Amino acid sequence: MATRTLRHLTMALALGGALLAPGLAQAAGTLTVALASDAESWDPIDTFILDWGRVGSNIYDGLIQRTPDLKLQPGLALSWEMLDDNTRIRFKLRPNVTFHDGEPFNADAVKYSFDRLLGEEGGKGPQQANYTAIKSVEVIDDMTVDFHLGSPDPVLLTKLAGYGAMIVPPKYVEEHGEEYFNAHPCGTGPFKFVEYTPKVSLTLEANPDYWDGAPKVDKLVYRFIAEAATQVAELQSGGIDIATLVPISLLDTIKADSNLTVESITGPNAVALRFNTKDGITKDPKVRKALIEAVDREAIIEQILQGNGKPIASFQSSLSFGNDPDLKPIPYDPDAAQAALTEAGVAPGSKVELDFVGSDATFREVAQTVAAFLQGVGLDPQLKSYETNVLFKDVIPNGKTGDLFQMTWGGWTFDYDNTAYLLYHSGQYWNPYDKDQTLDDMLEKQRNTYDQDARQTILRQIADYVADQAIEMPLYNLNTIYAMNKRVHDLPPTPDIRFRFNGVTLD
């Protein structure tokens, strides 16, 4: 009640012309959201950071959009059709749309955006690699474009709802330059850029001329708060309306506040311990299966995650295209694990190194629990923590891990291809150890057909094959968790927290 009274007092002061106290939400018409990181550039082609999408989806539009329940729907394209044996896609564009600077949206803007993405400027960032199936974009008329494909990509339509495919204003970018555009974004989306203070905040205002209807809040403020506990404290004090970084350890605290609510829903993030399949005892698939049998993943979900996760048999969530609900996890069976280790000639007390990100408090507890289970079958687990960048930019890609190493994968396309190809195909950045021609052939085959039923069959075969080879120890599908003030209404649950706020209302 005290928090609500303070908020009402703050609003009254604001209406009376008084300055707001630092850290408090500005007014009834302002929605304030905390994000863990500042993407630093707000150009769609510059980053893979998830927090970019959580901002950019409100500034820009793509030709195709994805609803919170993961359905594809028209965005700046009213319709599309595959032509010429799936080598060409024709898009009919939405008329009477303008960019925030008043520039008209048309076929030339689409061509410019993709020429830029696939050209020299796009080559400087990570997004280009997702769209290389597009050979060229042809303007047919002012409201029609054709995408000519140089290679098959059955996930391309989903990718066109992604960050890199957002449409940008040609005149604005050319007149102001790349550096200015990075810090002063301009799109066709429901909110327009107002102000950006690096590492601190980004402020947007409602676009009253948005083609899908004007937003119902006046302002949208993003605050960059890297610490989860700080986000929760700001949520409790009224400094933010939505916290996107919520530690499991503080869930009960949030739930105890009558002004706040928690969303915990199935999301894309799968968590696993991958194996070094090249060196040490884990090069033997029988040993790898034994290590999986040795760990009670259900207990980890219930005790450490407090039920905010689900068991997985493959490295994907139940939302992923290609997930096989009939594929079951290897069951917890420490007696069978110990017998298998003995049969494989693994001596009691053998050292097993487990690498993880030291700053990840929840996974540190998971790693300690896994180590206890491995110790229970006679092994000598050694925990080794790394800084995030060291583990993911040096240790893993260069094949310098211990026997097991932490990996979390979200799969932003919600398609198993995005996980499986990058993690299992020979020569990929995230696959430092395995070269398996059978697996390579299956991965390539599913990428070369637009028959989604056939793709799903192949993807399920891939998951089954990977499980049989025990390439990783699937741990759990971690729920997407966020918390918000109850004054926020009409925000549908969103698995990847890529909210679009044009329909949101506030008390």
N, C-alpha and C positions, 0 to 999 in steps of 0.2 A: 504493500500500500504506500509505503514511503517513496518508493521508486516512482510509482504512478503520480503521486502528488508533486514530486520534484519535476517530472516531465511536463505536467500541466502548467506549473509555474513558469518553466522555461519557455513554453509556447506563448504564454501570456506576455512575458517580457519581450519576446521577439515581435509580437504583434504591436507592442507599444513602442517599438523602435529601439529597445535596449539591446546591448551586445549580448551574445550568448556566452555562457561560461565555456571555457575550453573543454573539448571532449564530449560535449552533450549534443545529441541529435538536434538539427537546426529548427525544424518546424514540422507541422503535420503533413505538409506537402513534400517533405524530403525523406527519401529512403537512403539509409546509410548501411553499406555492406563492407565487411572486413575480408580482405584477401591476404593470403600468406606471402605473396611475392608481387613485386613490381616488374612487369614484363620489359620495362625500359624503352621499348619501341612499340608503338601502337599501329605499325604497318602490318597488315595481315600476312605478309610473306616472310616476316623476320623471326618467327619463334614457334616452338612446339609447346611452350609453357601453358599448362591448363588454365592458369589464371588469366592468360590473354583472352582465351575463348569466353571466359566468364564476363569480361568487359566488352570485348569486340563484338559479341553477339547482340549487344544493345546499340552499337554505333553503326555497324555494317549489316548488309544483307547479302546472301548468296543467291544464286539462281534457284537453288533448292534449299528448303529448311527441314529441320528435324524437330518433331514435336517432343514434349517431355516423355511421352510413351514410345519414343524412338521410331515413329512413323515418318516417312518422307512425304513432304507436301510442297506445293508450289511456293516459291519465294518471289524473286524478281523474274523468274520464268513462270508463265502461266501453264505451260505444258511442254512435254518433250517426247520424242519418239526415236527409236533406233531404226536406222536405215542402212541400205547397202550391205546386208549380211553383217550387221553390227559393227560396221567400220565408220559410221557417221551418226551423230546425234543432232537432231534439229530441235532448237529451243525457240518457242514463241514467247516473246518478252511482255512484261506487264507495262501497259502504257501509262502516261501521265504521272510518272514518278520523277522526283528531282532529288539531287544530292543536297546536303545541308547548306552548301554555298550557292544554291540556286541553279546549278548546272544540270541540264537534263540527263536522265538515264536513258540509254539507248544501246543499240547493237555495237556502236563504236566504243562505248565504255566497256562493254563485255570483252571485245577483242583487245582493247588496250590493257585491261586487267590481266588477261591470260598471256598476252605477248610479254608483258612485264614479268609475270610470275615465271614463265618458261624461258626467259631471256637472261641477260647478264645480271640484272638487278636481283632477280629471283635466285640466281645461282649463288648469291652471297648468303642466303638463308637456308633453313632446313626444309621448308615447305615444298620446294620444287620437286623433290624426289617422289612426292605422292601423286603427281599429275603428269608424269612423263609419258603416259599412254596417249596424251593429247598431242598430235603432230602439228595441228594448226587450227586457227579459228577463222571462219569466213563469214563476213557480213553479207547476208542475203538481201535484207532491206532494213529499214530503221528499227523494226521490232522483231527481226528474225536473224538468228545466227546458227551456223553449222559448226560442230566440232568434228574435225577429221581425226580419226584415231590411227596411230601407228602401230599399236599393239593392243591385244585384248586387256581389259581391266574390269572384271565383273563387280568390283567394289567402287567403281568410279562415281556412280550417282550418289552413293553415300558420302564419298569424299568431297563432292561438290557442295555438301552441307557443312563442310569443315572450315577451319580457320583460313587456310591458304587461298580458298576459292572465293573469298569475299570480293565484291565489286567496288572499285575505287574510282574517283572522279579524275579523268585524264587532265583536264585544264588545270584543276587545283594542284595536282601533283607536279605537273610540268612548270607551272608558274612559281610555285613556292619551293620546290626542290625536296629531295629525299630527307634531309636532316630535319627540315621544318615539319614535314609530314609525319615523321616518327613521333613528334611531340605534340602535334596539332591534328589529330585524325579527323577525317571527314568521310562520311558514308551516306547511305540512304536510310539508316536504321531509325528506331523509335526515339533515340536520344541523341542530342547534339553536344559536341565538345564545348566546354566552358574554360576549364583551367586544369593544369597538370603541374604538380610539385613532385619531382622525382623522389622516390622512397617514402613519400608521405601520403599523397592522395591524388585522385583524379575526380573532377566534378563534371557532370553532364546535366543538361536540361532537356525537358520534354520537347520533342519535335511535333509541333501542332499540326503539321501537314503530312504526318506519316500515312503512307498508303493503306495501312491496315488499322487506322484509327489512332487518334492522339492518345499518348499515355495518360494515366489517371493520377500520376504523381508529378509534381513540378520539377523536382530535382532528384538526381541519382548520384550519390557520393560513394566512391570506393576509397577505403582507407587501407593502407598496406601495413599489416601487423603480422610479423613473422612468428611470434610466440603464441602458442595455443592458449596458454593460461591468461595472457593479456587480452586476447580476443574475448574469452569468456568473461573476464572482469569488466571489459568495456560493454559487453552485452548486458551484464547485470546492472551497470550504472546508467545505462541509457545512451552511451556514447555511440553504439552501433545498433542496428536493427537485426542484422543477420551475421552470425559467425560461421565461417566455412571451415574453420580449423578447430575441431572440438575433440579434446582427449577423452578417451573412454573413462579415465579416472575421475573426470569431473561431470559425467553424465548425471549422476544422482544429485549433485549440487544444482545443476541447471533445472532438473525436473522438480526440485523442491521450491523453485521460485514461481509463484502463481502468475507472474507476468510473462513467463517464457515457455517455449515449447521446443521439443527435440524431434527431428525427423531422422529415422534410421531405416533405410530402405535398401533393397538389393541394388548394388552398383556394379560398375565394370571391373573394379580392382580385384585381381587374383593375386595371392601371395604364395610363394613357393621357396623352397631351398633347392637350388639347382646343383647338380653334381659335376665335379671334375671327372669326366669320363675317360680321360687320357692317362692320368697318373694315379699312383697310390692304390689303396684297396678299393676305391670307388670306380675303378675302370672295369670291374667285374659286375655285370648287371645283376647277378645273384646277390652280391653284397649290397648293391643299391636297394634292391627289393627288401632285403633284410632290415636295412636302416629305416625304410618306410614303415615296415611292420613294427619296428621298435618304438614308434612315436604315437602317442594317443592324441590325434588331432582334435577329436571331439572334446577332450578335456581342455585343450588350449582354447577352443572356441567358447566353451561355457565359463571357464574360470578366468581367463585373461581378457577375452573380448566381451565378457558378460553377455554372451549370446548374440552379439552384433556381427555375426558372420555365419557362413554356411560351409559344410564340407564340400570339397571338389575332388573329382577324379582326374581332371585334366586342367591345364593352366588357363582356365577361362571361367567366366561367370555363367550363370544360367541365362543371362540376357544375350549371350554371344551367339551369333549365327554359326552353326557347326557344333554347338554343345550337344552332347548325347546324354539324355537323362537316364538311359539304360546302362551307361558305363559307371560302375561303382568303384569307390576308392578301395585301395588295398586295406584290409581291416587291421586294426591294432591287434598284434599277437606276439608279445615279447618272447614267449617260449619258442615259437616257430622262428623268430628272428635269431635267437641265440643258437638254435640248432643249425640254421642256414649259415651263420658266420663260422661255426665250427667246421661244417662240411666244406666251406670255401677256403679253409686253412687260415682264417684270420685269428691271430694269436690274442688271447685275453690281454687287456691293457694296451691294445694298439691305439695309437693316437689318431684322432680325427679332428681336423681343423674346420671350424665353422666361421665364415666371414660375414660381417653385417655392418650396417650403418650405426655408428655409435650414438648419434644424436636422436635416433628413433627410439623413444622411451618404450613404446609398446612392444616393438620388435625385440628390443633388448631383453625384455621379460620373456618373450616367446623363445628367443635363442637360449636363454638360461634354462628354460623348461625342456626344450629339445635336448640340450646337453645332459640334463638329469635323466631323461629317458634312455639316451645312448649309454650313459654310464651304467644304467640298470641292466644292460645286456653285455656288460663286461668291457666296454670300450673306454678310452681316456679322451674325452672331448676337450678341445682347446678353443676357446672363444677369442676371436680377433676382430676388433672394431676398427673401422676406417671412417674418415670424413667422406661425405656423400660423393663429392667430385672425384676423389681419389679412387674409390671403389668402382664407380660407374664410368669413369673416363680413362682409367689406367689399368687397374687390377683385373677387372672382368674382360674387357675387350682384348687385352694382351695375354690372356691365359695365365695369369699369375695368382689365381685363387688357391685357397685350400681345398679340402675335400668337398665341402658344401659352401654355397654362398647365397646370400639373400637376393631375391628378385621380386619386385612388385610390378605388375603389368596391367594397364588399364584397358588397352584396346579401344582407342577413341572412335573407331568405326563400328564397334560392337560386332565385329566379324572376326572369326578365329584366324583368318588369313593374316590379319595384322599382327597377331601374336606368333603364329606358327612359322610363317615364312621368315620373319626377322630373328627368331630364336633358334630355329632348327635347320634352316637351309645352309648348305656348305658356303663358307666364305663370308657370312653375314657378321656384322659388327658385334652382335650379341651372342654369337656362336663361336667361341674360341677353340672348342675341342672336337666337335663331331663332324665327320664327313661320311654321310650315309646316302648312297645312291638311291636306294629304295625310297627313302624319305624325300630326297630331292625330287624324284620323279613324281611322287604324289603331290607335292607342293606346287610344282610347275603345272601339272595337269589341271588342278582346280582353278588356276589362274587363267587358263586358256579356254574356258567355257563360260557362256552366259546362262547356261541351264542351271538355275539355282537348286533344283532338286538334285542334280548330279553333283554340284559343288558340295551340298550338304552331306551327301553320302561319302564323298572323298574326304572332307574335313573330319567327319566322324571316324573314318578309317585311320586318318593321321593321329587323332587323339588316342585311339586304341593302340596303335603301333608305338607311340611315345610312352604310353603307360606300360606296355609290355616290356619295353627297353629300359624303363625306369630312369629316364633322362633327368627327371627332377622329382622331388618330394612335394606334391601338391599339399599345401597346408589349409588354406581357406579362401573363400570369397568374402572379403571384408565389406561390410555394409557401408554405403555412403551415409555419412552422418553430418548433419548441420543443425544449428539451433537458431531460433529467431524470437523476436518479441511478438506477442500475440496481437499487437496492433496491426501487423502485416496480414493482409487477407488476399485470397484469390491467387496464390502462388502454388501451382501444382507441383507435387513431388518430382524431382528431376535427378535421375541417377548419376549424371556427371556434373551436377551443380552448375550447368551452363544455363543459368536462368535468363529468360527474357522477361523484362519487368513491365512491358507496356500494358498488361492487364491487371497489374497489382493495385490494390487500394489500401489506404491507411486509415486507422481510427483518428 
